[in-house]
C-alpha cells in the first residue's frame, strides 16, 4: 500500500525571474511511521523550511500551507514577495507534511507550538503570518495565543469556524490507502497505474495529476510523504477550530476566493469577535487556492496590506 501525500497546487503564475538566496534545513525523509512521540506530547518538532534572504530590519513573511500541502506550494509566491517587498520570506512544512517529521499528534495546538519554536530559533519574531486553509487556522491560533509573535496576519480562504467540505477528503484518503504499486516499477509506469486506480474516486484530472507530483521512490518502493494514518485520525479536528476567548489585536486580512464556499457571511461575526481589526477581501474568479488561481491578485492584495 502507498502512504498518502498531497501538496496543494503550486502557484503557476509568472511572478518573477530571479531567485533570491535560499537557506534550507535538510530533513531526512520520514518513513511514514509515526514518530516515537506520544499523543499529547507538547515537544515541538524540528520543521523543514526554506528561508529566502531579505531586509532583516523588516518583519519576515511566513507562509503556511494547507492540509496535505508542503512549503513548495509557495515557491513562486515567496520569490516574488522578496522581490516586491525586500523582506525575508520563510516557507514551512507542517508536521506530518512535506519533509517535516511525522507525529501521532496533528492538532492545531501542536502545529502552533512547532511554529513558535521555529520562529524563535530563527529570530523571526515578530513576523507576518500568511496561512492557507489548515495553515491559516494554525496562523490564527498562534496569533491568538501569542499576539506578540505576530506583527500582522493573513488568513487565506479560511475562517475560525468549522470547515464543512470535508467528506470528499475522507474518500480521497481511502482511495490513496487502497493504491497498490509493485516494487521496482519505473516511475512513469507507476504514475500511470496510480492515476488509473484513483480515477474512480478522484474524478478531477487536475487533482490526480497534482497528487502524482508527490509520488516518491525510496529503495525501490513508492510512497507518499504525508502521514496518512494520523491525518485521517485527526481529519474531523482539522476541519474545526479550537475554541478561543481572547482576541488578536493586530491588523488582519481574510483573503477569500470569489468561487469558494469556505468562508461564508455567517462566519463574519466570529471573525470580527476574534480579530477586531479584520479586513475581509474577496479575489474574484478564484477558488479555494487563491494564491494558485490568481497569483498576481493574491500578491497585490498581500503587498497592499503590508504597505
Steps between C-alpha positions, in 0.01 A plus 500: 500500500608856439507767763308820425650834405364821355638851461226714352578652163820692457430856381528512123515874432822663376582720793872559465805364326783539749546269797617641835750318715334201663582349836355159573507251782564150365255260659521127448207340317250364747421132476128568538487331838394713791787638702576387851305793640200418710169663426473826688879545529547877475860485381534686169633320195791633290312619192647507150513848353643728231609851592547757225733784596387860530500810718541387861362829631152418367272228641543183296210350304417140595289278274309200638350246259167320520403143577704246301719783371865595530725804503552463123143628451636850551829479307408754231303721736787505753754612239264768373437620855873554557528690172201725569549567871868433569400295806629163611249227412465168679309200365437211737393135485250426778550186707380190312548683169775545245847444644405566863492216753193290562314487830182336631381848600356722224321750723510873437649546845796279403544672164494839672769387746716374212478835328566702815815295558623549143436876499688536826787287371534712187454831680197593289275636775286693436408397146222522244311169494324398179317168517284317249217274617645276776804728507267795545348338807845433642591865435179623665555285808859616539392864467232449765738316732804722449404838350850625576639254244271611214543852364208448263298208367358381166255207491452368148150362427438373850332626817505415873183298445460131419560408136214308338645355174672205658329182382687488171831515687409179679424330170831620355683356801325166457589495131864579571521230766367250248762578235736208443813524282748218439857566606775587251250640249625795291379833631304587186315169506427538872348843439276361227387207715425724799303737279289211377436372851402842633279601208185329628507709820702810411310614193692822445796435270680811626481376858626155403791653311571716800499200731745322272753782535544383858590143413842406635710188461709375791714187460292386205167549678250776427346696785322824589672741735199608703418305815171358380411308814527796736328747267211258448465467878507878549298600193188599694706715740694657214172608344401680822674778695593498871264713705664829596397780734773762460527712186800593284540880489728523197418579136338201331399424142258222409561443129231280344435348159195630319413149380567332835251409772747460785436844652131586527324821605385316813866474605557875503377557855747247641778644284436846641468372858842338494665742255346845561733667248412252226459600138312252280595513133383278213707411194260460204512180295724324752419173670628367832864518384501876450880524475500240222191609308577873502864542607532860382178608674617315811835680494336838445263450794772382738758762409236774529413367847868511599556853372 
